[in-house]
Amino acid sequence: MQGFLCNLLNPKATLFFLAIFTQMLDAESSMIDKLIIAFIIWIEAFFWWPFVVFVFQNQTIQWRYFKIQSIFDKLFGNILITLGVIVA
């Protein structure tokens, strides 16, 4: 329930779905097209997030991730700063 509410109230999730729908569908899209996109998103949520939870429940994987987390934080922080400067 906490994960559901977090995703529901997360503005990034809303922007993600808005981006998917506006890029994949237009005003002339059929109901079948809309249902296919909704089904793909449902499949992604049904399989991907439980997989992530299952993987990160493993203590060995958690330990390895936390060991290299600062590297990822710095790498992606620099990437996002660079993208922000480019956009600005």
Secondary structure, DSSP 8 states (H G I E B T S, - for coil): -HHHHHHHH-HHHHHHHHHHHHHH--TT--HHHHHHHHHHHHHHHHHHHHHHHHHHTSHHHHHHHHHHHHHHHHHHHHHHHHHHHHH-
